[in-house]
Amino acid sequence: MRKTLLASTCLATLLSTTAYAETTISTATTAPVRTSTIKSGAADDIKIVAAGSIKPTVTGPAVTIDSNHKVVNEGTIEFSNVDGATGILAGAGTTGGITNSASGKITIGETYAPTDIDNDGDLDGAFAIGSNRVGIATAGAFAGNIVNSGAIAIEGNNSAGIRLGGPLTGNFTNDGTVGVIGDRALGIGLQDVTGNVRLAGTISAQGVDAIGARLTGNITGALVVQGNLTATGYRFTAPPTDPSKLDADDLLIGGNALSIEGNVTGGIILAVPPKDSSTTDKDEDKDGIDDDKEGSAVVRSFGSAAAIRIGSADRAVTIGPVAGTGTGLGFIIDGAVLGSGLYAGKDGNAIQIGGLGGAVTIAGGIGIGATGNVTALSKDTAATAIRIGSGATTPEIRNAGKIEATTGGNAAGAVATAVLIEAGGDVPLIRNSGSITAKTGGDNGTARAIVDLSGKVGTVENSGTISAAGALASSDRNVAIDLSANAIGAPSSRPPSLRASRRPASLATSASAAAMMCSTLPTAR
């Protein structure tokens, strides 16, 4: 039976112990707490109930796990104008668990707000002035599940919503809200995880070099993305009526919405809810989550950084197959990926794999499902939807959805490329039953649906639409498929081929004699 003692701000009177080894905080306090001493000087689990709050006024953590115990927050943890503040900190080598429940709030903010200094109609100045603020953190190795189902809101430079300082043995789940504003903001940062990682809910990071989720270590399980991840350095992700009035501090460049820099043994899937085929089965995909509570993956970067980047400058990265799909693919996209430059002079990049220095190997291939779409947009410069860089290897790109690159520019630098295999990349097969399209904004631009600069693409198999349009019709800059780097007899090259199904297919052509093109696809036999 739970016994709760209520009083004013004296911490000792705010605590309740139970026969289930749990001490609750049920009213307001400003005093930080520790699991090692929470129970009248003894160690215990801590639960902050909905009516409880901890609002320290000094640097450091509000709640510290320094013994092998759990922390659950159903209430409020809050700091204002405190640098070096942390909501919940787990000490190195501890075992337990951290849960920010659906009603839980961790807020580390400041009273500073940008103003319109030059009276030009938009805000000026830094996004934040404080620094080193973190919602949930570990100081080293931690064993136990970490779950955020609530709301984490952080304002500060070099700050993070959740940042693990060492390996995690347990599952990591975010199905709540994480928002971080400030230069070098980080929504979620993980190192090695012995378990599964689920990124659902909403994760956003805003500021120069801001990253939505950065996974620098190895994940032994699967990475499931089923929420909205956004990163940008821009002040506005919906352009104002007159963008010419924007200042340099309105047009900062952020980082990736999702950066994967380590191995993922169980593969990567950008998931959507399953089809509703039963009126009685609430969990038709048997993932332990009611289907009506599942979201759809939407990963977005506003700026020139790729929305999703896989690879590392100083190590090799291996992505294993996604289990239970029957495809053997290592990277499955059933949701949406958007890389939008948005403003003049800014490239748009959706997915970058490799090209950073270290090798990247994706087992089975990359699959864009029928509900999936990968989109790159630029107002007037380059847009690239999928870039396979040097050192990246995967058996195939299999598209049943949409891969689209669009630039509105009408200049030599306005180049839209849907699929680009760079020199040093290796993708033997591109199989398309959906649409792969590129479009540029005027006669002087370039549109390229598929370009292989590696000489490794041996087959393009098409039963859908591959098209390039927008450049001067009489030019050679509307390129549906360019396999010219794979010249027959060239060293280490595979003779290229095109295959089509019996279903009608659309293939735009180029006048370029250097590129391998055809105006009609051969009929499959």
N, C-alpha and C positions, 0 to 999 in steps of 0.2 A: 504494500500500500504506500502510496506516495504522500509524503508530508511536506507541505510548502509553507515557508515562513515569509511573510511579507512585511516590509518596512520601508524606510525612506532611501537615502543614498548610501548607507553603510553597506558595503558589499556582503559582510557576513550575514546580514539579515535578509539578503536577496536570494539566498541559495536554498535549495531543497535536495535532500538525499532520499534515495529510495532503496528498497530491497533489491532492486535490479542494477545496483551499482551505477547510478546516474545522478548527477547533481544538476538541478535546473536553476536557471536565472530567469526570474519571472517579472521583474520590474526594472527600472532604469538605474544604471550605474555609470560612472566615468572611470572606474578602476579596472585596469587590465587584469586578466585572469590566466591561470596556468592549470593544466590537468594534474600536475604533480602535487599541488597544494589546495585544490579547489574544495575538497571535503574536510574543512576545518583543519587544514594542514596536511591532509593525506591525499593520495591520488584518486582520481575518479574520472569517468566520462563526464562531458559537459553538454548540456542541452539548453540553448537559449530559446525559450518558448515565444509564441507570437507577441505576447505582451512585454517581453523582456528586451532590453537594449544595453549595449555597451558603447559608450561614446567618449573615448579617451581624448585628452587634450595634449598629450605628449608623444614624442617620437617612439616608435616601436610597435609591436603587435598588440592588438586588442585581446586576442586569444592565442595562447601558446600551447602546443602539444609537446610536452617535454617528459612524457611517460607513455607507456603503451596503452593509450586510451583513445576514445573517439570523441569527435566534436560534431554536434548537429546544431545548425542555426535556423530557427523558424522565425526569429525576430529581426532585430536591427543591429548592425555593427556600423559605426559611422565615425569619421574624422572630418574636420574642416580646417583647412589651411595648415596642415601638419605634414612636413616633408619627412620621408623615411617611415611613413605609416604603413602598417600591414594589418589586414583584417584578421586572418587566421594564418599562423605560422606553425608548421610541423618541424620539429628539430631533427637533425640528421640522425639516422639509425633508429627512429621510432617506428612503432607499429600501432595501427588503429584504424581510423577512417575519418574522412572529412565530408560532410554533407551540408550544402546550403540548400535548404528545402524550398518548395515552391513559394512559400510565404516569406522566405528569408531575403534580407537585403543587406548588401555590403556596399557602402558608399564612402568614397574618399574624395572629397571635392574641395573647392576653394571659392572664395567670394569674388575673385577676379573674373571679369567678363570683358571681352573685346568691345571696343567702341568705334564709331565712325569718326576717326581723328581728322581726316581731310574733307569731311562733309561731301563725299562723292556718292553717297547712297549705299555703300557697303561697309561692313565691319573691317577694322584694321587691327594689326597687332598679333601677338602670339595666340595660339589656341589655349595655352596654359602657361603658368609661370612657376608652379611648384614642381617637385621632382621626386623620383624614387618612391612611388606609392604603388602598393600591390594588394589586390583583394585577397587572394589565397596563394600561399607560397610554401615551398618546402626548402629546408636549408641543406638537404643532402638526400641520402637514400631514405625512402619511406615505403612501408608495407601496409597496404589497405586500399580500399576503393575510394576514389575522389569523385564526388557528384555535385554538380551545380544545376539545380532546377529552379533557382530563384533569380534574383537580379543583382548584378555586380556592375557598378558605375564608378569609373575612375577618371579623375582629371589630374594630369601631371605629365611632365616630360620624363622620358626614360622610365615609364611606369607600365604596369601590366594588370590585366584582370586576374589571370591565373598564371603563375610562373613557377615551374618546378626546378629546383636547384640541384637535382640528382635523380637517380633512377627510381621508378615507381614499380613496385610489385603489387599488381592489382589492376582493376579496370578503371579507365578514366571516362567519365560521361558528362557532357554538357547538353542539357536540353532546356536550359534557361536563357537568360539574357546577359551578355557581357559587352560592355561598351567602354572604350578607353579613348580619351582625347588628349593629344599632346605630341610633341616631337618624339619620334622613335617609340610611339605607343605600340604595345603588344597586347592583343586580345588574349590569346592563350599560347603559352610556351611550354613544350614538353621535351624531356630528354628520353632515355631508354624507358620503355614500358613493357613489362612482362604481363601481358594481358591485352584486352581489346580497347580501342579508342573510338568513341562515338561523339561526333560533333554535330549536334542538332541545335534547335533553338535559334538564337540570333547572336552573332559575334561580329563586332565592328571595331575598327581602329582608324583614327583620323589624325593626320599630322605628317610631317615630313618623315619618310622612311617607315611609316606605320605598317605593321603586319597584322593581319587578322589572326592566323594561327601558324605558329612555327614549330615544326616537329624535327628536332635536331638529332634525336637518337633512334635506336631500333625499336620497332614494335613487333612483338612476337605473335600477336593476334592479328585481327583485321582492323582496318581504318574505315569506318562508315561515316560518311558525311550526309546528313539529312536535315540541314538547316540553312540559314542565310548567313554567309560569310562575306564581309565587305571590308575593303581597305582603300584608303584614298588620302592624298595630301591636300586635296582641294577643300576650300571652305564650302563650296556649293556643288552638289552633284546633280542639280538641275540648273542649267545655265540661266543667268538673269537675262532680261530683255536686251540689255546692251552690255555684252561681255567686255567691250573695250574699256569699260570703267574699272575692271578688276585690277587689283594691284598684285605685285609679285607674291605677297604673303597670302593671296587667295589661290594661287596656282602652284603650290608646292607639290612635289611628286612623292607619293607614298610607296609602299612596298607591295608584296604579294598578299592576296587574300588568304592563300594557303601555300605554305612552303614546306615541302617534304624533303628532308636532308638525310634520312637514314633508311635502313631496310624496313620493309613491311611484309612480314612473313605471310600473313593472311590476305594480302592484296588490298586494293583500294576500290571502294564503290561510292559513287555519288547517287544516292538512292532516292526513290519516290515511294509513296504508299502503294501497296499492291491493289490490283483491281478488286472491286467489291463483288465477289461472286457468290457470297452466301449471306443470308439474312440472320443466321444464327452463330456463325463463327466470327468472333470479334478480332481474332488474330490469325488471319489466313496465311500469312507468311511465316508464322511460328517463330517470330523473333523476340517474343516476350513483351511486346508493346501492342496495345490495342491499335488497330489500323487507323481508326479515326483520330488518333492522337499523333500519328506520324506526319512529319512534314516532307517537303521536297527540297532537295539540294539546289541551292542557288549560290554560286561562288562568283563574286564580282570584284573587279579592280577598276577604279576610275583613275586614270593616269597611264603612264607608259609601262609600268611594271606588269608582268604577266599575272593574271588572276590566279593561276596555279603554276607553281614551278616545282619540278622534281629533279633533284641532283644536288651535288656538293662540289666545292672547289678542291677539297682535300681528302676525299674518300670515295670509294665505290658504293653505289646504292643498288640494292636488288629488291624488286617488288615481286612477291610470290603470287600464285593464283588465288582468286576469290573462291572460297569454298561454297559448295551447294548450288552452283549455277549451271553446271554441266558444260561450261564453255572453256574452262581452263584459262580464261583471260585474267590478267593481273590488274588491269585498270578498267573499270566499267563506269560509264557515264550515262545514267538514266535521267539525271537532272539537267541543270543549266549552268554553263560557264560563260561569263561575259568579261571581255577586256575592252574597255572603252577609253580612248584618249580624251574624248569629250570636247576639249577646247582646241583652238587653232595651234598647229605646230606640235601636237602631242600624238605619238603613235598609240595604237591599240593592240594589245597582245593578250590572248586568252590562255593558252597552255604552252609552256616551255618545258621540254624534257631534255636534260643534258646540256652540253655546251658550256659547262661551268669549269671543267677541268677534270673532274672525276667521272668514271664510267657509270652509266645507268643501264640496268637490265630489267626489263619488264616481261615476266613470264607470260606465255600464251598470246599476248597481244593487247591492244587497246581497243575497247569496244564502246561505240556510241549507240545506245539502244534506240528503239523507235520513239521513245519519249524524250530522248536526249538531244541537246543542242549545244554547240560550241560556237560562240559568236565573237568576232573582233570588229570593232568600229573605230574609225578615225574621222575627224572632221575634214582633214585636208592632207594628211601624210600617210604613213604606212599602217596597214592593218594586217595582222597575221593571226589566224585562228589556232592552228596547231603547228608548233615548231619542234622538230626532232633535231637536236643539236649534235655536235661532235661527241662521240663516245657513248651515245644512246643506242640501245639495241632492243628491238622487240620483233617477234615474228610477223606481225601484221597490224594494220589499222583496219578495223571492221566497222563500217558505218551503216546503220539502219535509220539514223535520225537526220540531223542537219548540222553541217559544218559550213559556216558562212563568214566571209570577210568582206567588209564594205568600207570604202573611203569616199568621202565627198569631194576630194580634191581634183583639180584639173591641172596638174603639173607633173614633172618627171618624177618627183618624190612621192606622188600619190599612188602607191603600189598596194593592191589588195591581194593577199595570198591566203587561200583556205588551208592547204596542207603544204608544208615546206620541210623537206628532208635535206638538211645541210650536209656539207662535206664532212665525212667522218661519222655520220649517222648510218644506221643499218635497219631498214625495214623492207624485207623482201617482197611483201604482198600488201596491196591496198585493195580492199574488197568493199564495194559500195552498192547498197540497195536503197539508200536514202537520197539525200542531195548534198553535193559538195559544190558550193558556188562562190564566185568572187566577182565583185563589181566595183569599178572605179567611177569617179564622178565627172569625167570629161575626156575629150579627145586625147589629151596629152598624158593621161594616166596609164596605169598598167593593171590588168586584172589577170590573176593566175590561180586556177583552181588547184592543181597539183603540180608541184615542182620538185624534182629529184636532182639535187646537186651532188649526191653521194655516189651515184652510179651503182647503187645496190638494189634499187627497186626492180624486181624481175617481172612482176605481173600486176596489172591493174584490171580487176574483175568488176564489171559494172552492169548492174541491172536497174539502176536508178538514174539520177541526173547529175552530170558533171558539166558545169558551165562557167564561162567567163565572159564578162560584158562591160561595156561602158567606154572603152578606149576607141579611138578612131577605127572604123571598120576595116579600112584598107591597110591599117598598120599590122605589125606582128605582135601587138601588145594585149590582145585578148587570147590568153593561152589556157586551154582546157587542161591539157596534160603535157608536161615537158619532161621527157625521159632522155634528153639528149646527152646527158653525162654518162649514160649507160650505153656506150657505143660497142657494137659487137666486135669482139676481138681486143677490146681495151683491157689492160691488166686488171685482174681481180674484179671484173665486172660480169654480171649475169645478163645474157641476151634478154631484152625486154619483150613483153608480149601484152596484148590486150585480149580480154575475154568478155563476152556478153552473154546474158541469158536470152531465151527466146522472147521474153517480154520486151516491148518497145523501150528504148532508152534514149535519152537526150545527151548529146556530147557536142559542146561548142568547140570550134576549131580555131586554129591560128594559122596565119600565112607564113609562119616561121619555118623555113626549111631545116633549121637546126634542131627543131623540136620534133619529137615523135608524136604525130597527130593523126587522126583519121576523121573523115567527115561522116562516116557510118561505121558502126561497130560490126565486126564479123559475127555471124550467127553461131551460137554454141551448137555443137554437134555431139 
